[in-house]
Amino acid sequence: MKERKIIVVGGTAAGPSAAAKAKRTNPGADVTIYESSETISYGICEAPYAISGLIEDESKLVKYSPEKLQHEKDVEVKTLHRVEKIIPSKHKLIIRDFRTRGTFEQQYDKLIIATGSVPRCLNVPGEDGRNVFHLKNREDTQSIINYLNNEKPESAVIVGSGYIGMEMAEALRARLPEVMLLDQSSLPMEGLEEETRRRVLEELNNNGVQFIPDVAIEAFQQDGTGRVKHVITNRGAFESDIVILALGVDPNIELAKDANIRIGEYGGIITDQRMETNLDDIYAAGDCCEVQNIVTGKPIYLPLASVASRAAWVAGENAAGGHAVFKGAIRATAVKIFNLQIAQVGISSEEAIENGYKIVTDVISASSRNELMPGSEVVTIKLIVDKSTRRLLGANLFSCCGAVLRANTLAVAIQQKMSVDEIARLDLIYAPPFAPLWDPILIAANQVKKKNH
Ligand SMILES: Cc1cc2nc3c(=O)[nH]c(=O)nc-3n(C[C@H](O)[C@H](O)[C@H](O)COP(=O)(O)OP(=O)(O)OC[C@H]3O[C@@H](n4cnc5c(N)ncnc54)[C@H](O)[C@@H]3O)c2cc1C
């Protein structure tokens, strides 16, 4: 393969994956990552567990140092370098070096944008308090850990009850007596089915996390030292020693937009299945991109490391001269909330209806193992099925054990566009310590089949 200069912008999840894949595909290529922070290859997904103390050494979250990536993958890394401009017509970048404070120009043959996402803000007074934190990168993780260690707060308010809000509720509850979750919705975890959300609420209540629904945040009231003491809302003022904002993320696309790269309806970069943008020789992958939803065939914004890494391999391989294809994603997510596993695969019933499907749904509860075996728990499964084709569109699962791995089976079924009739006939394992004779998946599929006749 031809030697070429491949530049990757961004070094957390998608960037290093793309760079390493490019180098493997074309060992003769000269591959460089530019990353604006000090750290690359950071396992932010594990951060809640470093904050809770379950993972004792936060530095273990750094998978590769720049030196290790250079040594093991032959990829050059420039940290504290921000790419400020892309000039596509000249295949040129303008880059700022934070150490010298100056800028310089850099040519590329192929460019991969992996600029990720930015956390959402509320834009209300007092949000800049020194005890108000996002959790998006290593700096945030370390700031939260330092604050907990040094200031020893007793009460926490988390704003936003998506999966990061949930993980932070559990993490902070491990360290503080009082944790409160505020959300604009009436139940936690918008986007999941109502049955699942009610079970999440029960789990929060059982573990001493107070959930306050239907909240609109008006301001953060700071004391004289810049520390927030009260969160002011439409439902009154809530006292707090530390505040975590877990409001979701938006694609970080300023660089791409400025270069006239096409942006989609969810604000992410649009690529083709080769992860190439509308501009020649510019690829993109990760949280900065929209991807194709395999269920609906439409674009979706899925800021997940699982999606980012797979798409980044495709971008890296193609930038290096290969011919890889990324077909999209279905949404396959799970979260642990204290003793509960929650999993979602595919689309929700609300999304299905919005997309014009007529649906049949059913909820079953069955044993995770043979009932006589220790550790057997109830698994609840809700299936969402297209009435006309009988295809499985989505599912929610929850249990104290055995929900997440079953969700993976359903994820495969959704990707393969299987009907509930096919799922009901699947040859699945029976072994008393692991699964009952009729696996909950088979019970769920047979049950929903009956409703769809
Ligand atoms: C607390 C938490 C838990 C999570 N848990 C999970 C999970 O369990 N499973 C899962 O699949 N996903 C999870 N995620 C999501 C996952 O972390 C993201 O999808 C993933 O990090 C996206 O990687 P990325 O490289 O595309 O973007 P980012 O992680 O946003 O990284 C982008 C990088 O680009 C750099 N950058 C941006 N602009 C420039 C520029 N102009 N020049 C140079 N550098 C630039 C940034 O500094 C950053 O380092 C979690 C996220 C969080 C915050």
PDBQT file of the ligand as one rigid body, heavy atoms in Angstrom, charges set to zero:
ROOT
HETATM    1  C1  LIG A 501     -19.355   8.489  32.762  1.00  0.00    +0.000 C 
HETATM    2  C2  LIG A 501     -19.499   7.859  31.413  1.00  0.00    +0.000 A 
HETATM    3  C3  LIG A 501     -19.788   6.509  31.316  1.00  0.00    +0.000 A 
HETATM    4  C4  LIG A 501     -19.912   5.912  30.069  1.00  0.00    +0.000 A 
HETATM    5  N1  LIG A 501     -20.204   4.578  30.017  1.00  0.00    +0.000 NA
HETATM    6  C5  LIG A 501     -20.311   3.976  28.802  1.00  0.00    +0.000 A 
HETATM    7  C6  LIG A 501     -20.575   2.585  28.706  1.00  0.00    +0.000 A 
HETATM    8  O1  LIG A 501     -20.713   1.885  29.728  1.00  0.00    +0.000 OA
HETATM    9  N2  LIG A 501     -20.661   2.019  27.475  1.00  0.00    +0.000 N 
HETATM   10  C7  LIG A 501     -20.493   2.742  26.320  1.00  0.00    +0.000 A 
HETATM   11  O2  LIG A 501     -20.556   2.173  25.229  1.00  0.00    +0.000 OA
HETATM   12  N3  LIG A 501     -20.245   4.079  26.387  1.00  0.00    +0.000 NA
HETATM   13  C8  LIG A 501     -20.164   4.706  27.571  1.00  0.00    +0.000 A 
HETATM   14  N4  LIG A 501     -19.890   6.054  27.642  1.00  0.00    +0.000 N 
HETATM   15  C9  LIG A 501     -19.777   6.836  26.389  1.00  0.00    +0.000 C 
HETATM   16  C10 LIG A 501     -18.361   6.794  25.837  1.00  0.00    +0.000 C 
HETATM   17  O3  LIG A 501     -17.474   7.197  26.829  1.00  0.00    +0.000 OA
HETATM   18  C11 LIG A 501     -18.243   7.681  24.628  1.00  0.00    +0.000 C 
HETATM   19  O4  LIG A 501     -19.133   7.210  23.644  1.00  0.00    +0.000 OA
HETATM   20  C12 LIG A 501     -16.836   7.667  24.068  1.00  0.00    +0.000 C 
HETATM   21  O5  LIG A 501     -15.945   8.256  24.975  1.00  0.00    +0.000 OA
HETATM   22  C13 LIG A 501     -16.763   8.436  22.755  1.00  0.00    +0.000 C 
HETATM   23  O6  LIG A 501     -15.453   8.488  22.335  1.00  0.00    +0.000 OA
HETATM   24  P1  LIG A 501     -14.950   9.580  21.296  1.00  0.00    +0.000 P 
HETATM   25  O7  LIG A 501     -13.488   9.343  21.138  1.00  0.00    +0.000 OA
HETATM   26  O8  LIG A 501     -15.804   9.572  20.086  1.00  0.00    +0.000 OA
HETATM   27  O9  LIG A 501     -15.246  10.998  21.985  1.00  0.00    +0.000 OA
HETATM   28  P2  LIG A 501     -14.742  11.681  23.321  1.00  0.00    +0.000 P 
HETATM   29  O10 LIG A 501     -14.656  10.694  24.415  1.00  0.00    +0.000 OA
HETATM   30  O11 LIG A 501     -15.604  12.870  23.503  1.00  0.00    +0.000 OA
HETATM   31  O12 LIG A 501     -13.261  12.154  22.957  1.00  0.00    +0.000 OA
HETATM   32  C14 LIG A 501     -13.004  13.155  22.026  1.00  0.00    +0.000 C 
HETATM   33  C15 LIG A 501     -11.588  13.647  22.231  1.00  0.00    +0.000 C 
HETATM   34  O13 LIG A 501     -11.278  14.592  21.228  1.00  0.00    +0.000 OA
HETATM   35  C16 LIG A 501     -10.536  15.657  21.789  1.00  0.00    +0.000 C 
HETATM   36  N5  LIG A 501     -10.737  16.824  20.925  1.00  0.00    +0.000 N 
HETATM   37  C17 LIG A 501     -11.896  17.451  20.648  1.00  0.00    +0.000 A 
HETATM   38  N6  LIG A 501     -11.707  18.455  19.774  1.00  0.00    +0.000 NA
HETATM   39  C18 LIG A 501     -10.385  18.474  19.497  1.00  0.00    +0.000 A 
HETATM   40  C19 LIG A 501      -9.572  19.291  18.646  1.00  0.00    +0.000 A 
HETATM   41  N7  LIG A 501     -10.089  20.278  17.925  1.00  0.00    +0.000 N 
HETATM   42  N8  LIG A 501      -8.239  19.048  18.602  1.00  0.00    +0.000 NA
HETATM   43  C20 LIG A 501      -7.682  18.031  19.346  1.00  0.00    +0.000 A 
HETATM   44  N9  LIG A 501      -8.417  17.233  20.151  1.00  0.00    +0.000 NA
HETATM   45  C21 LIG A 501      -9.745  17.445  20.218  1.00  0.00    +0.000 A 
HETATM   46  C22 LIG A 501     -11.136  15.795  23.166  1.00  0.00    +0.000 C 
HETATM   47  O14 LIG A 501     -10.226  16.449  24.053  1.00  0.00    +0.000 OA
HETATM   48  C23 LIG A 501     -11.377  14.351  23.566  1.00  0.00    +0.000 C 
HETATM   49  O15 LIG A 501     -10.264  13.791  24.208  1.00  0.00    +0.000 OA
HETATM   50  C24 LIG A 501     -19.751   6.685  28.890  1.00  0.00    +0.000 A 
HETATM   51  C25 LIG A 501     -19.467   8.047  28.979  1.00  0.00    +0.000 A 
HETATM   52  C26 LIG A 501     -19.329   8.634  30.222  1.00  0.00    +0.000 A 
HETATM   53  C27 LIG A 501     -19.016  10.108  30.303  1.00  0.00    +0.000 C 
ENDROOT
TORSDOF 0
